[in-house]
Amino acid sequence: MRAAVLCLLLCAVLEGAFAATEIFLATLVTFDPEGNTIILRRTGKPDMSATLHKKPRLWLNKQPVDVEQFRQMEGKPVMVRVSVGTQVRPVVREMADPDTWKWLEKVRRGIVKGTLQGVENNYLIVELPDKTRFAYRFTPKTRFERDGKPATIEDFAIGETIYLAPRLLSNLDTMVLSVSNTEKDAQIGRERALPSIQGTIQGIDRQKKIIKFLTRAGDVREIRYDEKTEFTFKGKPIKVEQIKPPARATIHRSRDEEGNDYARKVTIQPNN
């Protein structure tokens, strides 16, 4: 019995290890979720027989829709996000008409400008410049700023123009990393949530082991380093003493035990 349980656990681990996501354009030949049958036809490839995820994301005309509403796409082109390698058949996690897919790519990345329409269950309802609406999830990790100072969601008024830095989560929710009334602060908030940042080393305090770093978004950061920090230039290791500010660089960072930025790797870029 124990051996059987261990075998099942091992199989589950291996399935997770080999899971992958495929995104492609296809014709939705058959859409029968109740019968557990979805047939996707791709040019130059065999038809894919798939099943629908228990919580699928379905989109039409730049709006979320339910299974019944999506039936009208049968026989038409769709963009599909499929998980493969997790079950016997691929699992459709998301589908949309091609125009809506292009829209989703825009509203889920970069810096998004919109008008705050409401707040519902930890989601910001935002009207975008094309008059469409999108729900962005905020969490305790979301950085709210107003005029360069820390803020809360209560500091933003309905009807106000806001800037958001979104990120698509594994469950296909779109979380906001930062929210601000200015584009620059939203970009800075986005940078502060990323593990790697790009910019210019303005100075290095070798006694305190601190790098003064100006990011692309205009954020001045103090980033600590130590003897474990890796410094490279053109793929080869260098010593910190060889760096002559100002120097363009990419810093791969983490947070130390005290919450300070810590440089794990610093890649110096050639000055073109």
C-alpha positions in Angstrom: 0.0 0.0 0.0 2.8 2.4 0.9 4.6 1.7 -2.3 1.4 2.4 -4.3 0.9 5.8 -2.5 4.6 6.7 -3.1 4.1 5.8 -6.8 1.1 8.0 -7.1 2.9 10.9 -5.4 5.9 10.4 -7.7 3.7 10.4 -10.8 2.0 13.7 -9.6 5.4 15.3 -9.2 6.6 14.1 -12.6 3.4 15.4 -14.2 3.9 18.8 -12.6 7.5 18.9 -13.7 6.7 18.2 -17.3 3.6 20.6 -17.5 3.9 23.3 -20.1 1.7 26.0 -21.6 1.0 26.4 -25.3 -0.6 29.5 -26.8 -1.8 29.3 -30.4 -4.4 30.3 -33.0 -6.8 27.6 -33.9 -10.3 26.9 -35.3 -12.7 25.8 -32.6 -14.1 22.8 -34.4 -16.1 21.4 -31.5 -17.0 23.1 -28.2 -18.9 20.6 -25.9 -17.7 21.1 -22.3 -20.6 19.0 -21.0 -19.4 16.1 -23.1 -15.8 16.9 -22.1 -14.9 17.4 -25.8 -13.1 20.3 -27.3 -11.5 19.9 -30.8 -9.0 22.5 -31.9 -7.7 22.6 -35.5 -4.3 24.1 -36.2 -2.7 24.7 -39.6 -0.2 22.0 -40.4 -0.8 20.0 -37.2 -3.1 17.2 -36.1 -6.3 18.2 -34.4 -6.0 18.7 -30.7 -8.6 17.0 -28.5 -8.7 18.8 -25.2 -10.8 19.3 -22.1 -12.0 22.6 -20.4 -10.4 23.8 -17.2 -12.8 23.8 -14.2 -12.4 27.6 -14.0 -11.7 28.7 -17.6 -11.2 32.2 -18.7 -13.4 32.9 -21.8 -13.5 36.2 -23.6 -15.6 37.8 -26.3 -15.6 41.3 -27.6 -13.2 42.4 -24.9 -15.4 41.1 -22.1 -15.4 38.0 -19.9 -18.2 35.5 -20.9 -19.5 32.2 -19.6 -19.5 28.8 -21.4 -23.0 29.4 -23.0 -22.0 32.7 -24.5 -18.8 31.3 -25.9 -20.6 28.6 -27.9 -21.1 31.1 -30.7 -17.3 30.8 -31.4 -17.7 27.2 -32.5 -16.3 26.9 -36.1 -14.5 30.2 -35.8 -10.8 31.2 -35.1 -9.8 31.5 -31.4 -6.6 32.2 -29.5 -6.1 29.4 -26.9 -4.0 29.0 -23.8 -3.6 25.2 -23.1 -1.8 23.3 -20.4 -0.2 20.2 -21.7 1.5 17.3 -19.8 -0.7 17.7 -16.7 -3.4 15.1 -17.7 -4.1 12.6 -20.4 -5.5 15.3 -22.6 -4.5 19.0 -22.8 -6.5 21.4 -20.7 -7.9 24.7 -22.2 -7.4 27.4 -19.6 -8.2 30.4 -21.7 -9.8 31.2 -25.0 -10.7 34.5 -26.8 -11.5 35.8 -30.2 -8.3 37.1 -31.8 -9.0 40.8 -31.5 -9.8 40.3 -27.8 -6.5 38.4 -27.3 -4.6 41.4 -28.7 -6.4 43.6 -26.2 -5.6 41.3 -23.3 -1.9 41.4 -24.1 -2.1 45.2 -23.9 -4.0 45.5 -20.7 -1.9 42.9 -18.9 1.5 44.3 -19.3 3.5 47.5 -19.2 1.9 50.6 -17.7 -1.8 51.0 -18.2 -3.7 54.3 -18.1 -7.4 54.3 -17.2 -10.2 55.8 -15.2 -11.1 54.3 -11.8 -14.8 53.2 -12.0 -15.1 51.2 -8.8 -13.6 48.8 -6.2 -15.2 45.4 -5.8 -13.9 42.6 -3.7 -10.2 43.5 -4.0 -10.5 44.4 -7.7 -10.1 47.8 -9.2 -12.6 48.3 -12.0 -10.9 50.5 -14.6 -12.2 52.0 -17.8 -9.5 52.1 -20.4 -9.0 54.7 -23.1 -10.9 52.6 -25.7 -13.9 52.6 -23.3 -13.5 49.0 -22.4 -13.3 47.9 -18.8 -11.0 45.5 -17.0 -10.8 44.2 -13.4 -7.4 44.4 -11.8 -6.7 42.5 -8.6 -4.9 44.3 -5.8 -3.3 42.6 -2.8 -1.4 43.7 0.4 1.7 43.6 -1.9 0.3 46.2 -4.3 2.1 49.5 -4.0 -0.2 52.5 -3.9 1.4 56.0 -4.3 0.0 59.5 -4.8 2.3 62.3 -5.8 5.3 60.2 -5.0 4.2 59.4 -1.5 2.7 56.1 0.0 -1.0 56.0 -0.3 -4.0 53.6 0.1 -6.9 52.8 -2.3 -9.0 55.2 -0.3 -6.8 58.0 -1.5 -8.1 57.6 -5.0 -11.5 58.9 -6.2 -14.0 57.3 -8.5 -13.6 58.9 -11.9 -9.9 59.8 -11.4 -7.2 58.9 -13.9 -4.8 56.3 -12.6 -1.7 54.4 -13.9 -1.3 50.8 -13.1 1.6 48.3 -13.5 -0.1 44.9 -14.1 1.2 41.3 -13.9 -0.5 38.1 -15.1 -0.6 35.5 -12.3 -0.5 31.8 -12.7 -4.2 31.5 -12.1 -4.8 34.1 -14.9 -5.9 36.8 -12.6 -4.2 40.1 -13.4 -2.7 41.6 -10.3 -1.4 45.2 -10.1 2.1 45.7 -8.8 1.7 49.4 -8.4 -1.0 52.1 -8.7 -0.4 55.8 -8.9 -1.8 59.1 -10.2 1.4 59.5 -12.3 2.9 57.3 -14.9 6.5 57.7 -13.5 5.5 56.5 -10.0 3.6 53.5 -11.4 6.7 52.6 -13.4 8.9 52.9 -10.3 6.5 50.8 -8.3 6.7 48.1 -11.0 10.5 48.2 -11.0 10.6 47.8 -7.2 8.6 44.6 -7.5 10.9 43.0 -10.1 13.8 40.8 -9.3 16.0 42.5 -11.9 16.4 46.2 -12.6 18.3 48.1 -15.3 19.9 51.5 -15.0 23.2 53.3 -14.2 25.6 52.8 -11.3 26.1 56.4 -10.1 28.5 55.5 -7.2 29.9 52.8 -5.0 30.6 53.1 -1.3 33.1 50.3 -0.9 33.4 50.7 2.9 29.6 50.3 3.5 29.3 48.1 0.4 26.4 50.1 -1.1 25.7 50.7 -4.8 23.9 54.0 -5.6 21.8 53.0 -8.6 19.6 55.2 -10.9 17.0 53.0 -12.5 15.5 53.5 -16.0 12.3 54.8 -14.4 14.3 57.5 -12.5 14.3 55.8 -9.1 17.4 56.3 -7.0 18.2 53.1 -5.0 20.8 52.1 -2.5 21.6 48.4 -3.1 23.8 46.5 -0.8 26.4 43.9 -1.8 28.9 41.5 -0.2 31.6 39.0 -1.0 29.0 36.6 -2.4 27.8 39.2 -5.0 28.8 38.3 -8.5 30.1 41.1 -10.8 30.5 40.4 -14.5 31.4 42.3 -17.7 31.0 40.7 -21.2 30.4 37.3 -19.6 33.6 37.4 -17.4 33.9 37.9 -13.7 35.3 41.3 -12.5 36.1 42.9 -9.2 34.0 45.7 -7.8 37.1 47.9 -7.8 37.2 47.7 -11.6 33.8 49.4 -12.0 34.1 53.1 -12.9 30.8 55.0 -12.4 28.7 56.0 -14.2 28.3 52.5 -15.5 25.2 51.0 -17.2 24.2 47.8 -15.5 21.6 45.2 -14.8 21.2 44.2 -11.1 19.6 40.9 -10.1 18.4 41.6 -6.6 16.7 40.1 -3.6 15.8 41.3 -0.1 18.1 40.7 2.9 16.8 39.8 6.3 16.4 43.5 7.2 14.3 44.2 4.1 17.1 46.0 2.2 17.8 45.5 -1.5 20.7 43.1 -1.9 22.6 42.5 -5.2 23.0 38.9 -6.0 24.5 39.6 -9.5 25.6 42.8 -11.2 26.1 42.7 -14.9 28.0 45.7 -16.3 26.9 46.8 -19.8 29.3 48.3 -22.4 29.0 52.1 -22.8 28.0 52.5 -26.4 
